[in-house]
Structures are given as C-alpha cells and as structure tokens.
Amino acid sequence: MKLLPFLRPPTFRHGVHPDEQKAATAGLPIERMPFVEEYVMPLAQHIGAPARAIVEPGQRVERGEMIAEPGGFVSTAHHAPATGTVRAIDLRPHPSGRLQPAIVIGADPFSSQRLSADAQPLPKGLPGPELVRRIQDAGLVGLGGAAFPSHVKLQVPEGKKARFVMLNGCECEPYLTCDHRIMLERPRAVIGGLRLIMEQVGAERGYVGVENNKADAIEALRQAVGREGLPIEVFALQVKYPQGAEKMMIDAILRQEVPSGGLPLDLELLVNNVGTAAAMVDLVETGQPLIERVLTVSGDGVRRPANLLVPLGTSIEAVLDYCGGMLPETRQVLLGGPMMGMAQKNLDAPIVKGTGGILASLRPAPFIEEEPCIRCARCLEACPLYLNPARIALLAREERVPELSTYHAMDCFECAACSFVCPSHIPLVQLIRMGKAMVRQAAEAEAS
C-alpha cells in the first residue's frame, strides 16, 4: 500500500481538542502495586459471552491458574491474579454499575505470589490454530478499553485477508498515560507483539500510530524497529480527540475509510492496542496469562498520581489508597478518561481487563439545565464520522427506531465529542446510546 507524503502530522477531519492534562503522570515510570487481601474477578470482563467458573468456594488456586473458561468462541478465560483461596462465587459490584457474577479470591499472605508452575513459555513454531487457542485460554483482550477478545481478531475468516497490521498508541483521552509508559519502557515488547501478530495473520506490513505529544515513545519505538529491521513504520500523528479510535487512526495513516457497518478487516487491516501487543509477548516468552494490567491514576482529587501495574480484581478503593487516598473534597471517580469514562458509585468495584485509568476529580461534571437546540451545527463539525448527532438524539427521544438506522446511529462509537461542544448542554451521546439500544432491541424482537 503506497502512502502519500505528509506536509504536517497526519490526522482525520473533525474532532475536538480537550485539554490534555497528562503532565502529572507522563514522566512517572510504571510501578508495581503490592498485593492486597482480596480480589474480585467478574466473569464478564470482555465483549462477548461471559466466562464460566471452573473453581468452587474453598478451592486453593495459584497465581495464573485458570479459574474461568471461555463461554464461547467470542469469549476468553480468566485466571487467578494471586495465589489464595476461592472465598465465594456470587454477585459483586461491577464497574458497569450493576451487580455481576464474580469469583472472589482471598490472597494467601504467606505466598511468594510467583506464577503457577503451569505457566511456561509457548513452544516455538506453534501452528496458527493452536496459537489462537492458547491466546484465548490466556484471556487476552484488547487493552485499549473495548476489551474485544484478541484471539477472534487473529483468526481471519475464510475469504478475507489481513495484509496490514496497525498498533494503536495514540492514547488521546485526557489524563491517561499508561500506553505512553508501555511504549517508552517496553518498546521491544510492543514491536515484538506486532511482529507476532503479523506472522500469525500473514501480514506484509505493520504500522504504529502515536500522537506526537509522545515524542520519546515514538523515538523508542523507531529504534526498536530499526534494531529488528522489520517492515514497520511508526507514525507521529496530530494531537486531536478521538485520534485513538481505530477508524480515525486508519483514516489518518492510510487515508482510507472503514465502510459503514464494516470492520478494518474490510480494508485488509487488523488493529490492536500497544498494551495488547506487549501482553502477547509476555504470554509467548513467559506463559503469563492476562492477570494484571497497567493503568493511570490521576486527577486533582488523588494525592499521588501514578502509572501502576495492578493485578486484575483489585478494588478501586485499594488502588486509590495505595496512591495516598483521595482528598476530602473529591466528588467523583471515573474509570477511564473524562470523555468516555464511566462514573463509579461503588469503590468496591474491581479493576477489570478494560480499565485504563482511574480519575478522581474535585469537580464532577456539573448539572447544567438542558436548553433547546439552537441548530449551531457544532456537533456535526465535531463528529469524526460525519454523523448528525442532534438529529439522532432527537429521533431517540421520540423513539423513531427505523429512522435511527437511516441516520447510521449504530456507527457511533460514543466518543462524546458532540456532547463536549454542545452549547445547549444536550446529553447527545447518552441519547445516542439509548437510541442504539432501541435499535438492538428491535432487531432482537424481529429475529425472535
């Protein structure tokens, strides 16, 4: 694929420019969080069918041992984040705000917390289908937030090709710097994971997209590519939100558009997160399944911002306590960034595979009374997919489901750029989310 020369850092059209707010953690190395007393592993931590528990209360488990098997093809396994005893399998608080089935593990305070003896490096030269199975059994998912099972992407459907593989290192959400630190501290693992994916799907070329506010990470990745002599290019992209959305990054680098309702694979392309690539290298080289992840703790409501390597299942409260706790004036805690993050009502909810950050704020999103739409078209100018957010929101209010599909409501990936710029304070992204749920319900009713 021939790329045209860029006169300035490439990007997509439209989008918004929220304050980056990354200075507090961008220069902080990743530190490992100590083990805590209890871990809660929800069975639903990824897109697709929830996993099925294969342990029982009272059973001893080793760190890295499988505790839940995949519930289907679009599903992954879960593993014990710490050596200990299964205390219960019941309903526990989930980051979604609901109670969800979860496996509760009490950590053994006298254990060295080494990986299970079953965790061994993968044999070299594994056949493609066997590697896909191992990745599913290791519980790997996309670590950029969507938590889509990684093995599904690596099994290219018959009749399709994946000539190109792209890694997403944009990290355009304000405050979050965990991907930045992974690229800076583990560039060879990131590039090694990209090479592994390319070999698995038979890709001829790889790309890495990184916003150009991470110049040190870009240089580290380029040096890693140079040492390996791989057909990989690292692109410094313009800083803009949502540059980290895969469709926007593809547009910026390849100047191609993923078709409505389609996937990057329709362009013979696969997209993965840089953290996912590094996790694949951990699996191949050490046999470690996905039992921990890097996340950013930031915001003006936490005493000590940090980039942490945290065992999955650790409670939000425990992570915040390790960072010195929250200030008394803290009013809101989000999982994720301020644009797409979800406010938490219960700090007992655990860190799950898709958690990229914890943001504690002294100033929660203010409740401002909604005003009538003034037809200013700012939401149209902000939307990176050229949708009409105001129209879709109106159709959702009036429950005009057939027209929601006509206006491509299902193409919206809920970046919230429209809500960010709306001068009338209309909850556009929330209304669009509601409209998408209506479309799905109508489709399910029709199918049944």
Sequence and secondary structure as in RCSB ss.txt:
>XXXX:A:sequence
MKLLPFLRPPTFRHGVHPDEQKAATAGLPIERMPFVEEYVMPLAQHIGAPARAIVEPGQRVERGEMIAEPGGFVS
TAHHAPATGTVRAIDLRPHPSGRLQPAIVIGADPFSSQRLSADAQPLPKGLPGPELVRRIQDAGLVGLGGAAFPS
HVKLQVPEGKKARFVMLNGCECEPYLTCDHRIMLERPRAVIGGLRLIMEQVGAERGYVGVENNKADAIEALRQAV
GREGLPIEVFALQVKYPQGAEKMMIDAILRQEVPSGGLPLDLELLVNNVGTAAAMVDLVETGQPLIERVLTVSGD
GVRRPANLLVPLGTSIEAVLDYCGGMLPETRQVLLGGPMMGMAQKNLDAPIVKGTGGILASLRPAPFIEEEPCIR
CARCLEACPLYLNPARIALLAREERVPELSTYHAMDCFECAACSFVCPSHIPLVQLIRMGKAMVRQAAEAEAS
>XXXX:A:secstr
      SS    SS B      HHHHT  EEE    SEEEEES  SSSS  EE   TT EE TT EEEE SSSS 
  EE SSSEEEEEEEEEE TTSSEEEEEEEEE TT      TT     TT  HHHHHHHHHHTT B TTTT  BH
HHHHS  TT    EEEEE    STT  HHHHHHHH HHHHHHHHHHHHHHHT SEEEEEEETT HHHHHHHHHHH
HHHT SEEEEEE   BTTTSHHHHHHHHH     TT  GGGGTEEEEEHHHHHHHHHHHHH   S EEEEEEEST
TBSS EEEEEETT BHHHHHHHTT B TT  EEEES TTT EE S TT B  TT  EEEEESS            
  HHHHH TT   HHHHHHHHHTT HHHHHHTTGGG     HHHHH TT   HHHHHHHHHHHHHHHHHHHH 
